[in-house]
Amino acid sequence: MDTETKALKAQRWGEAAIAVPISIAPMMDRTDRHYRYFMRQITQCTLLYTEMVTAQAIVHGDRDRLLSFTPAERPLVLQVGGDDPTMLVASARAAADFGYDAINLNVGCPSDRVRSGNFGACLMAQPHRVADCVATMMAASPLPVSVKHRIGIDDLDRYEDMVHFVDTVAQVGCRHFTVHARKAWLQGLSPKDNRTVPPLRYRDVHRLKGAFPHLWIEINGGFTDLEQVTEQLTQVDGVMIGRAAYDHPHLFSAVDQRFWPSNRWSANRPAPTRQQVVEAMLPYIDAWVTQGLKLNKITRHMLMLFAGQPGSRLWKQILTTESSRPGAGVEVVQRALGAVLRQGEIQAQLGRLTDPLGARP
């Protein structure tokens, strides 16, 4: 662990770190440290999560590789998967040692690999075991512990079943629940299908908040724009966005000023342009490439930055083709940005030719 990361231990945010109105979901193979740093160039205030890391990996694996992050990524939550209290205790202590702001227990992932290890969504059928796991983590670490879960699994999907689960876990002191508003079928559906096929049941999550007004209830599932977030915040405490945050990252450029208008970051920081985001990434990219990291490990997260904009195809084409080449560095990103800007100028000139009055509001 580097000295800078250790210093974060003296800067705990406590419960306030996870009591925020909008967050980006933990996503396997997506929300790694490079994606999180990239998103921090777009939004300073949104709560970020790691990919799920198994407690077993934390206990037996390379903790520096698994858990290290840069201070700019905070506020940041470590999501863990597991059901062994001993390993979860070690994970909670490691999270505190590395300077995370909170720890989250995964009780929502329906994959076969997760289920075979008896953690993820299958734990919804064992609320007392989840409560024991949460209690041991809370006792072992000063960090707040939250739970991310489904509205139900298989035939255990009544609203009353979810209430029983939340009530059982809340009794040990857990105060933050993120609810994916779809049930999970542990047999017959792939993890991908479990994200889209079971119908969304937002009303059940809204009812849950009404039943537990003292808990922080965050809703997750199917949200793609900020209007939906604003609407949901009239019913619940927070909204978590998943795939849309990856497929349309610049969506979050308006988040800080919209949801934290008095925050010290957003008060003096206008929404960053896409060009500014790219330029802010260049020193970070250069530092990592200099250390031997392949450029595409970072640029793969940036492919959708210009989604829907002139030059988006060129941006993705250049980054995809050239970032994997030996020796590729920031010059590739600069070349891709230049292509986008030229395409934008061409589009603007064409617009002026067809509209002699210029762009209209």
BAFI-386158 format. One record per residue (C-alpha): chain; x, y, z; residue number from 1. Coordinates in pm, 1 decimal, decimal comma, padded with zeros to 6 digits. Example, Ala and Ser with C-alpha at 12.3 -4.5 7.8 and 13.67 -1.06 7.14 Angstrom:
SITE c       px       py       pz   k
SITE A  01230,0 -00450,0  00780,0   1
SITE A  01367,0 -00106,0  00714,0   2
# end
This chain:
SITE c       px       py       pz   k
SITE A  00000,0  00000,0  00000,0   1
SITE A  00151,5  00340,4 -00093,0   2
SITE A  00190,9  00624,6  00154,0   3
SITE A -00072,8  00836,6 -00018,0   4
SITE A -00334,4  00564,1  00017,8   5
SITE A -00245,8  00506,8  00383,9   6
SITE A -00295,6  00877,5  00449,0   7
SITE A -00659,5  00841,6  00347,3   8
SITE A -00724,4  00656,2  00672,7   9
SITE A -00720,9  00989,9  00851,5  10
SITE A -00993,4  01130,7  00624,4  11
SITE A -01295,7  00911,4  00696,6  12
SITE A -01625,3  01030,3  00558,2  13
SITE A -01837,2  00792,9  00767,7  14
SITE A -02201,2  00730,9  00680,5  15
SITE A -02210,4  01050,7  00473,9  16
SITE A -01983,8  00880,4  00220,7  17
SITE A -02258,7  00643,2  00110,3  18
SITE A -02562,0  00862,1  00179,4  19
SITE A -02553,7  01030,7 -00160,7  20
SITE A -02836,3  01062,8 -00414,1  21
SITE A -02664,0  00902,8 -00713,3  22
SITE A -02407,5  00627,7 -00757,9  23
SITE A -02256,7  00409,3 -01028,6  24
SITE A -02313,3  00037,5 -00983,6  25
SITE A -02032,8 -00211,3 -00927,5  26
SITE A -01986,5 -00391,0 -01260,9  27
SITE A -01753,6 -00681,8 -01323,3  28
SITE A -01480,5 -00612,2 -01579,6  29
SITE A -01593,6 -00249,5 -01595,6  30
SITE A -01564,0 -00048,3 -01276,0  31
SITE A -01192,1 -00103,9 -01223,6  32
SITE A -00962,3  00171,8 -01100,5  33
SITE A -00902,0  00313,9 -01449,0  34
SITE A -01272,7  00349,3 -01522,6  35
SITE A -01325,6  00509,7 -01184,2  36
SITE A -01047,7  00762,5 -01241,0  37
SITE A -01194,7  00839,7 -01582,0  38
SITE A -01536,4  00899,7 -01429,1  39
SITE A -01385,4  01130,3 -01170,1  40
SITE A -01290,8  01364,1 -01454,4  41
SITE A -01663,5  01385,6 -01530,1  42
SITE A -01820,2  01385,4 -01182,5  43
SITE A -01659,9  01459,9 -00847,4  44
SITE A -01955,2  01379,3 -00624,8  45
SITE A -02110,7  01058,0 -00756,8  46
SITE A -02048,6  00758,3 -00532,4  47
SITE A -01830,1  00497,2 -00702,9  48
SITE A -01794,9  00124,9 -00635,7  49
SITE A -01524,7 -00126,5 -00714,5  50
SITE A -01594,6 -00439,2 -00907,9  51
SITE A -01700,4 -00717,9 -00676,8  52
SITE A -01393,5 -00870,6 -00509,8  53
SITE A -01438,6 -01202,9 -00334,7  54
SITE A -01343,3 -01219,8  00030,5  55
SITE A -01140,3 -01528,7 -00050,1  56
SITE A -00934,7 -01333,5 -00304,5  57
SITE A -00869,8 -01057,6 -00050,5  58
SITE A -00753,0 -01308,9  00209,2  59
SITE A -00535,5 -01518,7 -00022,4  60
SITE A -00457,1 -01289,2 -00315,0  61
SITE A -00246,7 -00984,3 -00397,1  62
SITE A -00418,6 -00712,7 -00195,9  63
SITE A -00226,8 -00427,3 -00351,7  64
SITE A -00335,9 -00535,2 -00698,7  65
SITE A -00693,9 -00599,9 -00590,8  66
SITE A -00755,7 -00304,1 -00361,8  67
SITE A -00524,0 -00014,4 -00446,1  68
SITE A -00675,4  00304,5 -00584,3  69
SITE A -00592,7  00671,3 -00626,9  70
SITE A -00729,0  00932,6 -00384,0  71
SITE A -00916,5  01103,5 -00668,3  72
SITE A -01153,1  00806,2 -00689,9  73
SITE A -01316,2  00880,7 -00355,1  74
SITE A -01581,7  00861,9 -00225,6  75
SITE A -01536,2  00493,4 -00300,7  76
SITE A -01698,1  00173,2 -00175,9  77
SITE A -01539,0 -00170,9 -00183,9  78
SITE A -01789,7 -00436,0 -00283,7  79
SITE A -01712,9 -00783,1 -00153,1  80
SITE A -01867,4 -01122,2 -00213,1  81
SITE A -01865,1 -01401,1  00040,2  82
SITE A -02045,8 -01575,3  00322,7  83
SITE A -01758,8 -01677,5  00550,1  84
SITE A -01756,6 -01438,0  00849,1  85
SITE A -01386,4 -01491,0  00911,9  86
SITE A -01291,7 -01394,8  00557,6  87
SITE A -01536,9 -01105,9  00556,7  88
SITE A -01380,9 -00972,0  00876,6  89
SITE A -01041,3 -00975,5  00705,3  90
SITE A -01195,5 -00800,5  00404,5  91
SITE A -01353,1 -00529,5  00619,3  92
SITE A -01023,2 -00463,0  00794,6  93
SITE A -00841,4 -00451,4  00461,9  94
SITE A -01096,7 -00202,0  00328,4  95
SITE A -01029,1  00024,8  00625,0  96
SITE A -00652,9 -00015,5  00591,8  97
SITE A -00660,4  00081,3  00225,2  98
SITE A -00872,0  00389,4  00290,3  99
SITE A -01209,2  00297,3  00143,5 100
SITE A -01507,1  00498,0  00263,1 101
SITE A -01743,2  00202,4  00303,4 102
SITE A -01783,2 -00166,3  00229,9 103
SITE A -02074,1 -00329,7  00048,2 104
SITE A -02183,5 -00693,2  00065,0 105
SITE A -02300,8 -00841,0 -00265,4 106
SITE A -02633,6 -01021,9 -00222,5 107
SITE A -02749,8 -00961,1 -00576,9 108
SITE A -02525,7 -01134,1 -00830,0 109
SITE A -02699,0 -01441,8 -00981,3 110
SITE A -02406,9 -01599,5 -01171,2 111
SITE A -02333,6 -01971,4 -01141,5 112
SITE A -01979,0 -01902,6 -01020,1 113
SITE A -02103,9 -01681,8 -00740,8 114
SITE A -02386,9 -01917,3 -00647,7 115
SITE A -02152,0 -02216,8 -00627,5 116
SITE A -01957,6 -02024,6 -00362,9 117
SITE A -02280,0 -01961,5 -00166,3 118
SITE A -02277,8 -01585,7 -00199,8 119
SITE A -02447,9 -01328,5 -00417,1 120
SITE A -02823,5 -01344,0 -00476,6 121
SITE A -02865,3 -01692,6 -00330,4 122
SITE A -02798,5 -01543,6  00014,8 123
SITE A -03138,1 -01373,2  00002,8 124
SITE A -03273,2 -01710,8  00111,3 125
SITE A -03052,6 -01688,2  00423,4 126
SITE A -03122,0 -01345,9  00578,9 127
SITE A -02987,8 -01447,7  00920,6 128
SITE A -02659,0 -01554,9  00765,0 129
SITE A -02635,7 -01219,5  00586,4 130
SITE A -02710,0 -01043,5  00914,3 131
SITE A -02431,4 -01238,3  01084,9 132
SITE A -02188,6 -01147,0  00806,8 133
SITE A -02280,0 -00778,6  00825,7 134
SITE A -02255,0 -00776,9  01204,6 135
SITE A -01907,6 -00928,8  01202,9 136
SITE A -01785,5 -00678,7  00942,6 137
SITE A -01927,5 -00386,6  01138,8 138
SITE A -01758,9 -00508,4  01454,9 139
SITE A -01425,0 -00551,9  01279,9 140
SITE A -01403,8 -00218,2  01098,5 141
SITE A -01499,2  00147,5  01150,0 142
SITE A -01641,2  00161,6  00798,5 143
SITE A -02016,9  00168,8  00733,3 144
SITE A -02141,6 -00157,2  00581,1 145
SITE A -02416,2 -00163,7  00317,8 146
SITE A -02594,6 -00444,9  00133,8 147
SITE A -02686,1 -00464,5 -00234,5 148
SITE A -02960,6 -00715,9 -00303,5 149
SITE A -03249,2 -00808,7 -00533,5 150
SITE A -03619,9 -00772,9 -00463,6 151
SITE A -03628,1 -01151,9 -00450,7 152
SITE A -03505,4 -01478,7 -00598,5 153
SITE A -03689,9 -01764,4 -00768,6 154
SITE A -04016,9 -01822,9 -00581,0 155
SITE A -03898,0 -01624,1 -00280,1 156
SITE A -04004,5 -01300,4 -00443,5 157
SITE A -04302,4 -01160,4 -00253,3 158
SITE A -04277,4 -00807,8 -00119,1 159
SITE A -04312,5 -00959,9  00229,1 160
SITE A -04005,7 -01176,9  00166,9 161
SITE A -03797,9 -00870,5  00085,7 162
SITE A -03927,7 -00689,4  00394,0 163
SITE A -03826,5 -00987,2  00609,1 164
SITE A -03478,5 -00988,8  00455,3 165
SITE A -03422,1 -00615,4  00507,1 166
SITE A -03568,4 -00616,4  00857,2 167
SITE A -03346,8 -00908,3  00962,9 168
SITE A -03028,4 -00743,3  00835,5 169
SITE A -03124,6 -00398,7  00967,5 170
SITE A -03160,4 -00540,0  01318,0 171
SITE A -02782,2 -00581,2  01342,3 172
SITE A -02727,2 -00214,0  01256,3 173
SITE A -02708,0 -00202,6  00876,9 174
SITE A -02861,2  00125,2  00758,8 175
SITE A -02794,7  00132,4  00384,3 176
SITE A -02962,6 -00099,0  00132,1 177
SITE A -02931,8 -00082,4 -00246,1 178
SITE A -03216,9 -00272,2 -00410,0 179
SITE A -03200,6 -00399,6 -00767,1 180
SITE A -03568,1 -00378,1 -00857,8 181
SITE A -03575,8 -00709,7 -01046,1 182
SITE A -03593,8 -01055,0 -00898,3 183
SITE A -03324,1 -01302,9 -00996,4 184
SITE A -03389,5 -01646,3 -01138,0 185
SITE A -03105,9 -01864,8 -01012,1 186
SITE A -03201,1 -02142,3 -01252,2 187
SITE A -03280,5 -02093,9 -01619,3 188
SITE A -03155,0 -01739,2 -01680,4 189
SITE A -02803,1 -01618,5 -01749,3 190
SITE A -02661,9 -01324,2 -01551,7 191
SITE A -02713,7 -01109,6 -01862,9 192
SITE A -03079,2 -01212,4 -01893,5 193
SITE A -03127,6 -01155,6 -01520,5 194
SITE A -03046,8 -00789,7 -01584,1 195
SITE A -03325,4 -00749,0 -01839,1 196
SITE A -03584,1 -01029,3 -01843,7 197
SITE A -03746,7 -01022,3 -01498,0 198
SITE A -03979,3 -00719,9 -01488,7 199
SITE A -03883,0 -00410,6 -01294,6 200
SITE A -04086,0 -00360,2 -00977,3 201
SITE A -04005,8 -00008,9 -00868,2 202
SITE A -04320,5  00015,3 -00658,9 203
SITE A -04196,7 -00258,7 -00426,3 204
SITE A -03881,2 -00056,9 -00355,7 205
SITE A -04089,1  00255,6 -00295,2 206
SITE A -04303,6  00060,2 -00048,6 207
SITE A -03988,4 -00063,7  00122,5 208
SITE A -03875,9  00292,7  00183,0 209
SITE A -04216,6  00373,6  00330,1 210
SITE A -04189,1  00074,0  00560,5 211
SITE A -03837,7  00166,5  00675,8 212
SITE A -03819,8  00547,9  00678,9 213
SITE A -03514,4  00536,2  00906,3 214
SITE A -03310,2  00337,1  00652,6 215
SITE A -03129,4  00470,9  00347,1 216
SITE A -03296,1  00294,1  00054,0 217
SITE A -03135,5  00321,6 -00288,5 218
SITE A -03298,3  00188,3 -00605,5 219
SITE A -03118,0  00024,8 -00899,1 220
SITE A -03230,3 -00115,5 -01232,4 221
SITE A -03306,8  00020,1 -01577,8 222
SITE A -03227,5  00388,5 -01529,6 223
SITE A -03082,2  00568,4 -01830,7 224
SITE A -03119,9  00945,1 -01777,1 225
SITE A -03120,5  01210,7 -01506,6 226
SITE A -03492,4  01284,4 -01538,9 227
SITE A -03559,6  00932,9 -01415,6 228
SITE A -03322,4  00991,6 -01125,1 229
SITE A -03502,3  01310,7 -01026,3 230
SITE A -03837,5  01132,9 -01036,5 231
SITE A -03714,1  00840,2 -00827,4 232
SITE A -03569,7  01069,5 -00562,3 233
SITE A -03922,9  01171,0 -00469,6 234
SITE A -03976,8  00810,9 -00353,5 235
SITE A -03637,3  00684,1 -00233,1 236
SITE A -03309,8  00819,1 -00097,0 237
SITE A -03074,8  00734,2 -00380,9 238
SITE A -03051,2  00600,1 -00735,4 239
SITE A -02781,2  00369,3 -00868,7 240
SITE A -02710,7  00364,0 -01242,9 241
SITE A -02533,2  00071,4 -01406,0 242
SITE A -02492,7  00008,7 -01777,6 243
SITE A -02593,1  00359,5 -01883,6 244
SITE A -02300,2  00496,3 -01681,4 245
SITE A -02066,3  00286,2 -01891,8 246
SITE A -02236,5  00326,3 -02228,4 247
SITE A -02297,0  00702,1 -02188,8 248
SITE A -02039,5  00825,3 -01936,8 249
SITE A -02075,9  01193,8 -02024,1 250
SITE A -02432,5  01172,4 -01895,5 251
SITE A -02274,1  01232,1 -01554,7 252
SITE A -02123,0  01567,6 -01652,6 253
SITE A -02440,3  01738,3 -01528,5 254
SITE A -02476,5  01536,4 -01208,9 255
SITE A -02267,7  01745,7 -00968,7 256
SITE A -02438,2  02076,0 -01035,7 257
SITE A -02782,4  01920,1 -01057,5 258
SITE A -02778,2  01709,6 -00741,9 259
SITE A -02512,6  01888,2 -00534,6 260
SITE A -02564,1  02257,5 -00628,2 261
SITE A -02407,6  02386,5 -00306,5 262
SITE A -02115,2  02143,0 -00299,2 263
SITE A -01771,5  02301,5 -00296,9 264
SITE A -01677,1  02102,4 -00608,5 265
SITE A -01980,2  02178,4 -00820,8 266
SITE A -02025,8  02540,9 -00709,9 267
SITE A -01708,7  02650,8 -00887,6 268
SITE A -01677,7  02384,9 -01155,3 269
SITE A -01884,8  02400,6 -01472,8 270
SITE A -01977,6  02073,0 -01638,2 271
SITE A -01666,1  01941,9 -01813,5 272
SITE A -01668,8  01909,2 -02189,7 273
SITE A -01567,4  01583,5 -02351,2 274
SITE A -01247,6  01744,3 -02475,7 275
SITE A -01162,4  01857,8 -02122,8 276
SITE A -01221,1  01506,4 -01992,6 277
SITE A -00979,7  01360,9 -02247,8 278
SITE A -00715,9  01624,0 -02176,1 279
SITE A -00747,3  01562,3 -01801,0 280
SITE A -00681,5  01192,3 -01860,0 281
SITE A -00356,4  01239,6 -02052,2 282
SITE A -00115,8  01273,1 -01754,0 283
SITE A -00277,1  00972,9 -01584,7 284
SITE A -00250,6  00766,3 -01903,3 285
SITE A  00111,6  00867,9 -01954,4 286
SITE A  00203,4  00773,8 -01597,8 287
SITE A  00051,9  00426,6 -01626,7 288
SITE A  00188,9  00353,9 -01973,8 289
SITE A  00532,7  00458,7 -01852,5 290
SITE A  00498,9  00194,0 -01580,3 291
SITE A  00429,8 -00070,2 -01845,7 292
SITE A  00049,4 -00083,9 -01853,7 293
SITE A -00099,1 -00143,3 -02197,7 294
SITE A -00282,4  00162,1 -02322,9 295
SITE A -00601,0 -00029,1 -02402,1 296
SITE A -00645,0 -00118,3 -02033,8 297
SITE A -00745,0  00245,6 -01986,4 298
SITE A -00883,7  00351,0 -02323,9 299
SITE A -01133,8  00064,2 -02336,1 300
SITE A -01329,8  00253,3 -02071,0 301
SITE A -01324,5  00573,4 -02276,3 302
SITE A -01468,0  00438,1 -02601,5 303
SITE A -01819,4  00569,1 -02538,8 304
SITE A -01721,0  00920,3 -02427,4 305
SITE A -01833,2  01069,8 -02759,9 306
SITE A -02140,2  00848,6 -02801,1 307
SITE A -02395,6  01026,9 -03018,9 308
SITE A -02149,6  01301,8 -03117,0 309
SITE A -01986,2  01378,6 -03453,8 310
SITE A -01663,5  01181,1 -03477,4 311
SITE A -01766,1  00909,5 -03233,8 312
SITE A -01698,4  00635,6 -03486,7 313
SITE A -01348,7  00769,8 -03559,6 314
SITE A -01275,3  00802,3 -03187,6 315
SITE A -01363,4  00439,1 -03121,2 316
SITE A -01190,9  00315,4 -03435,2 317
SITE A -00857,9  00483,2 -03358,8 318
SITE A -00856,9  00382,6 -02992,3 319
SITE A -00961,8  00024,0 -03063,0 320
SITE A -00713,2 -00026,8 -03346,9 321
SITE A -00409,6  00150,9 -03208,7 322
SITE A -00428,0  00119,5 -02828,9 323
SITE A -00329,7 -00247,0 -02830,3 324
SITE A -00013,3 -00193,2 -03035,4 325
SITE A  00321,8 -00226,8 -02857,5 326
SITE A  00450,6  00108,2 -02735,9 327
SITE A  00117,2  00286,8 -02778,8 328
SITE A  00085,9  00591,4 -02554,9 329
SITE A -00091,3  00923,3 -02510,8 330
SITE A -00022,4  01017,7 -02872,1 331
SITE A -00291,6  00768,3 -02975,0 332
SITE A -00549,1  00939,5 -02756,0 333
SITE A -00439,2  01281,0 -02881,9 334
SITE A -00471,9  01163,3 -03240,5 335
SITE A -00819,1  01025,8 -03172,9 336
SITE A -00923,7  01351,3 -03007,7 337
SITE A -00790,3  01550,5 -03302,1 338
SITE A -00997,1  01340,0 -03540,6 339
SITE A -01309,0  01404,2 -03334,0 340
SITE A -01247,5  01779,7 -03321,4 341
SITE A -01188,7  01796,6 -03698,4 342
SITE A -01509,1  01603,4 -03758,8 343
SITE A -01692,8  01844,5 -03532,7 344
SITE A -01555,8  02142,8 -03724,5 345
SITE A -01664,8  01988,8 -04052,3 346
SITE A -02014,6  01930,3 -03914,3 347
SITE A -02029,3  02287,4 -03786,9 348
SITE A -01921,9  02425,2 -04125,0 349
SITE A -02183,5  02216,5 -04302,1 350
SITE A -02440,9  02345,9 -04056,6 351
SITE A -02346,8  02706,2 -04132,4 352
SITE A -02369,2  02639,8 -04504,9 353
SITE A -02720,8  02499,8 -04475,4 354
SITE A -02828,6  02759,4 -04217,1 355
SITE A -02688,4  03104,6 -04301,2 356
SITE A -02821,0  03242,0 -03969,6 357
SITE A -02600,8  03003,2 -03774,5 358
SITE A -02697,9  02766,1 -03498,2 359
SITE A -03036,9  02847,7 -03350,3 360
SITE A -03125,5  02785,1 -02986,9 361
# end
